[in-house]
Amino acid sequence: MHSAVRLAVLAATILRLQALTPDEIAQFRTTGTLEANTGIAGWVAVEDTGRQLYITSNGVPDHHTGPFPGPGNPNTIQEQNFVLKVRKTPVYADTPGCLPMGPVGLATNGVPLYNPQSAECEDAVINERFDSCHGHPDMPGRYHYHQNPVCAYVQEGGKASPLVGVAADGFPIYGPVDETGRTLTSADLDECHGREVNGRYRYHVTADYPYILGCFKGRVLPDAGVGRRCVCPVKRTGYQQSLLGVLRRLAKQQKQTTP
């Protein structure tokens, strides 16, 4: 009986360790800065329902943005209505989950985080254009990040990176600098681009592919507010993805020119 009680207490403690802390939840906020292209201020809010967290935002960045439409990107930034529903206490998946196109999480400023792929299943960071804050809009007008959102948080020299956002499975996403002051790379992380710190799982953004997430380590709620269909598996290196993209384009051109 005592063993069962101890196991139950241990399990409850482990679950609490995985949950976003009040300090982490408090990081979801914006600066109130008007976005230059839209003249709109971004906002983000978190509602705690006990078992889930509802994170809502208008998706408008609260920092400097490039001129959109612009060279290499004909899309405009438009106000959105994002609702991300995550488990307050994340649950590890039996097997890692693939990443859909579109949002796979939200940054602390309410801007969506995407997987590393372009619509052509290439490395988006290499093959697409971004502004100085590492963001750009897609065709529906959703400004988003495929890589480290450097303007969404403040990195203090010699200190561990703060919270960057949350993934759709509820696990937190942190910046690239660890608790020792070392800048992490993908080689330091697991296949989903994360690791455990003091018994808590977290993702990290890095400068190398896959940049933010490689897969979902936890279970995503069916009504999380993200896509369910995975088009581009994140299993290859960025270089291989780019090479495959070139081969696809060549094959497409050959098909178009063949009588």
C-alpha positions as CSV (number, residue, x, y, z in Angstrom):
1,M,0.0,0.0,0.0
2,H,2.8,2.4,1.0
3,S,4.6,1.6,-2.3
4,A,1.5,2.4,-4.3
5,V,1.1,5.7,-2.5
6,R,4.8,6.5,-3.1
7,L,4.4,5.7,-6.8
8,A,1.3,7.8,-7.1
9,V,3.1,10.8,-5.4
10,L,6.1,10.3,-7.7
11,A,3.9,10.2,-10.8
12,A,2.1,13.4,-9.7
13,T,5.4,15.1,-9.1
14,I,6.7,14.1,-12.5
15,L,3.6,15.4,-14.1
16,R,3.8,18.7,-12.3
17,L,7.4,19.1,-13.4
18,Q,6.3,18.8,-17.1
19,A,3.7,21.5,-16.8
20,L,4.4,25.1,-17.8
21,T,5.2,27.1,-14.7
22,P,3.4,30.3,-13.8
23,D,6.6,32.2,-14.7
24,E,6.7,30.6,-18.1
25,I,3.0,31.4,-18.7
26,A,3.7,35.0,-17.7
27,Q,6.2,35.3,-20.6
28,F,3.4,35.2,-23.1
29,R,3.0,38.9,-23.7
30,T,3.7,41.6,-26.3
31,T,5.4,45.0,-26.3
32,G,2.4,46.8,-27.7
33,T,4.5,48.1,-30.7
34,L,2.5,48.8,-33.8
35,E,3.5,46.6,-36.7
36,A,4.7,48.8,-39.6
37,N,2.9,47.1,-42.5
38,T,-0.6,46.8,-40.8
39,G,-0.5,49.6,-38.2
40,I,-1.9,47.0,-35.8
41,A,-0.5,46.0,-32.4
42,G,-0.1,42.4,-31.7
43,W,-1.6,40.7,-28.6
44,V,-1.5,37.3,-26.9
45,A,-3.5,35.9,-24.0
46,V,-3.4,32.6,-22.0
47,E,-6.4,31.1,-20.3
48,D,-5.9,28.3,-17.8
49,T,-9.0,26.0,-17.7
50,G,-7.4,23.6,-15.2
51,R,-6.5,20.8,-17.6
52,Q,-5.7,22.8,-20.7
53,L,-4.2,26.1,-21.7
54,Y,-5.9,28.2,-24.4
55,I,-3.4,30.5,-26.0
56,T,-5.0,33.1,-28.3
57,S,-3.4,35.8,-30.4
58,N,-3.9,37.9,-33.5
59,G,-0.5,36.8,-34.8
60,V,0.7,40.3,-35.5
61,P,4.4,40.6,-34.6
62,D,5.4,43.2,-31.9
63,H,8.8,44.0,-33.4
64,H,10.4,45.4,-36.6
65,T,9.3,43.6,-39.8
66,G,10.4,43.9,-43.3
67,P,8.3,45.5,-46.0
68,F,5.8,43.0,-47.2
69,P,5.0,42.4,-50.0
70,G,8.7,42.7,-50.9
71,P,11.4,41.0,-53.0
72,G,11.0,37.3,-52.8
73,N,7.7,37.4,-50.9
74,P,4.5,38.8,-52.5
75,N,2.4,38.2,-49.4
76,T,1.0,40.7,-47.0
77,I,0.9,40.5,-43.2
78,Q,-2.7,40.1,-42.0
79,E,-4.3,40.0,-38.6
80,Q,-5.3,36.5,-37.6
81,N,-7.3,34.7,-35.0
82,F,-5.1,32.0,-33.5
83,V,-6.3,29.6,-30.8
84,L,-3.8,27.0,-29.6
85,K,-5.1,24.5,-27.1
86,V,-2.5,22.5,-25.3
87,R,-2.4,20.1,-22.3
88,K,-1.5,22.0,-19.2
89,T,0.5,18.9,-18.3
90,P,2.1,17.5,-21.4
91,V,2.1,13.7,-22.0
92,Y,4.9,11.9,-23.8
93,A,3.8,10.2,-27.0
94,D,4.4,6.5,-27.5
95,T,6.2,7.4,-30.7
96,P,7.2,10.9,-31.9
97,G,4.6,12.7,-33.9
98,C,5.2,14.2,-37.3
99,L,4.9,18.0,-37.9
100,P,2.1,19.4,-40.1
101,M,2.4,22.4,-42.4
102,G,1.4,25.7,-40.8
103,P,1.6,26.4,-37.1
104,V,3.3,23.8,-34.8
105,G,3.4,26.1,-31.9
106,L,3.2,29.8,-30.8
107,A,6.0,32.1,-29.8
108,T,5.6,34.1,-26.6
109,N,4.6,37.1,-28.6
110,G,1.7,35.1,-30.2
111,V,3.4,34.7,-33.6
112,P,3.1,31.1,-35.0
113,L,6.1,28.8,-35.2
114,Y,6.3,26.6,-38.4
115,N,8.2,23.4,-39.2
116,P,11.5,23.8,-41.2
117,Q,10.0,23.0,-44.6
118,S,8.7,25.2,-47.4
119,A,5.6,24.2,-49.4
120,E,7.9,22.3,-51.7
121,C,9.3,20.3,-48.8
122,E,12.7,22.1,-49.0
123,D,14.6,23.7,-46.2
124,A,12.6,27.0,-45.9
125,V,15.5,28.8,-44.2
126,I,17.8,28.2,-47.1
127,N,15.3,28.6,-49.9
128,E,13.0,31.4,-48.8
129,R,13.5,35.1,-47.8
130,F,13.0,36.4,-44.3
131,D,13.3,39.8,-42.6
132,S,15.9,40.6,-40.0
133,C,13.7,39.1,-37.3
134,H,13.6,35.8,-39.1
135,G,9.9,36.0,-40.1
136,H,7.8,36.3,-43.2
137,P,4.1,36.0,-44.2
138,D,2.6,33.1,-46.1
139,M,-0.2,33.3,-48.6
140,P,-3.0,33.6,-46.0
141,G,-1.1,36.5,-44.5
142,R,0.2,34.6,-41.4
143,Y,3.5,36.1,-40.3
144,H,5.5,33.2,-38.9
145,Y,9.0,31.9,-38.0
146,H,10.7,28.8,-39.4
147,Q,13.8,29.5,-37.4
148,N,15.1,31.2,-34.2
149,P,12.7,34.2,-33.6
150,V,15.5,36.5,-32.5
151,C,13.3,39.5,-32.0
152,A,10.7,37.7,-29.9
153,Y,12.9,37.5,-26.8
154,V,16.0,39.0,-25.2
155,Q,19.1,37.0,-25.0
156,E,21.4,38.3,-22.3
157,G,25.1,37.6,-22.6
158,G,26.4,34.7,-20.6
159,K,23.0,33.6,-19.5
160,A,20.7,30.8,-20.4
161,S,18.1,31.6,-23.1
162,P,14.6,32.4,-21.9
163,L,11.4,30.8,-23.0
164,V,10.7,31.3,-26.7
165,G,7.3,29.7,-27.0
166,V,5.3,26.5,-26.6
167,A,4.8,23.6,-29.0
168,A,1.3,22.2,-29.8
169,D,2.0,19.2,-27.5
170,G,2.4,21.6,-24.5
171,F,6.1,21.3,-24.1
172,P,8.0,24.6,-23.8
173,I,10.5,25.9,-26.4
174,Y,13.6,27.6,-25.2
175,G,16.4,29.6,-26.9
176,P,19.7,28.2,-28.0
177,V,21.9,28.9,-25.0
178,D,21.9,26.3,-22.2
179,E,22.3,26.7,-18.4
180,T,26.1,26.6,-18.7
181,G,26.2,29.4,-21.3
182,R,26.9,27.1,-24.2
183,T,25.2,27.6,-27.5
184,L,23.4,24.3,-28.5
185,T,23.3,22.7,-31.9
186,S,21.0,20.0,-33.2
187,A,23.7,17.5,-32.3
188,D,23.1,18.2,-28.6
189,L,19.4,17.4,-28.9
190,D,17.1,14.4,-29.6
191,E,15.3,13.7,-32.8
192,C,12.5,16.1,-31.8
193,H,15.0,18.8,-31.1
194,G,14.7,18.7,-27.3
195,R,16.2,17.4,-24.1
196,E,15.5,17.1,-20.4
197,V,16.6,19.7,-17.9
198,N,16.1,18.9,-14.2
199,G,13.5,16.3,-15.1
200,R,11.6,18.5,-17.5
201,Y,11.5,18.1,-21.2
202,R,11.9,21.2,-23.4
203,Y,12.7,22.0,-27.0
204,H,15.4,24.4,-28.1
205,V,15.8,26.5,-31.1
206,T,19.2,26.3,-32.9
207,A,21.0,27.9,-35.8
208,D,21.0,24.6,-37.7
209,Y,18.3,22.4,-39.2
210,P,15.6,21.7,-38.1
211,Y,15.9,25.0,-36.3
212,I,12.8,24.8,-33.9
213,L,11.2,21.3,-33.9
214,G,12.0,18.0,-35.5
215,C,8.9,16.2,-34.3
216,F,6.3,16.3,-31.5
217,K,7.7,14.6,-28.4
218,G,4.3,14.8,-26.7
219,R,0.7,14.0,-27.6
220,V,-1.1,16.8,-29.5
221,L,-4.8,17.2,-28.6
222,P,-7.2,16.4,-31.5
223,D,-8.6,20.0,-31.2
224,A,-5.3,21.7,-30.6
225,G,-5.8,24.1,-33.5
226,V,-3.0,22.8,-35.7
227,G,-3.1,20.7,-38.8
228,R,-3.1,16.9,-38.6
229,R,-1.8,16.1,-42.1
230,C,2.0,15.8,-42.4
231,V,3.2,16.5,-45.9
232,C,7.0,16.9,-45.4
233,P,8.6,14.5,-42.9
234,V,11.5,16.1,-41.0
235,K,13.9,13.2,-41.2
236,R,16.7,14.5,-43.5
237,T,19.3,17.1,-43.0
238,G,18.8,20.6,-44.4
239,Y,21.3,19.9,-47.2
240,Q,19.6,16.7,-48.2
241,Q,16.2,18.5,-48.2
242,S,17.6,21.2,-50.4
243,L,19.1,18.7,-52.8
244,L,15.8,16.9,-53.0
245,G,14.1,20.2,-53.8
246,V,16.5,20.8,-56.7
247,L,15.8,17.4,-58.1
248,R,12.1,17.9,-57.8
249,R,12.3,21.2,-59.7
250,L,14.4,19.6,-62.5
251,A,12.0,16.7,-62.8
252,K,9.1,19.2,-63.0
253,Q,10.9,21.3,-65.7
254,Q,11.7,18.2,-67.7
255,K,8.1,17.0,-67.6
256,Q,6.9,20.5,-68.7
257,T,9.3,20.5,-71.7
258,T,8.7,16.9,-72.8
259,P,6.3,16.8,-75.8
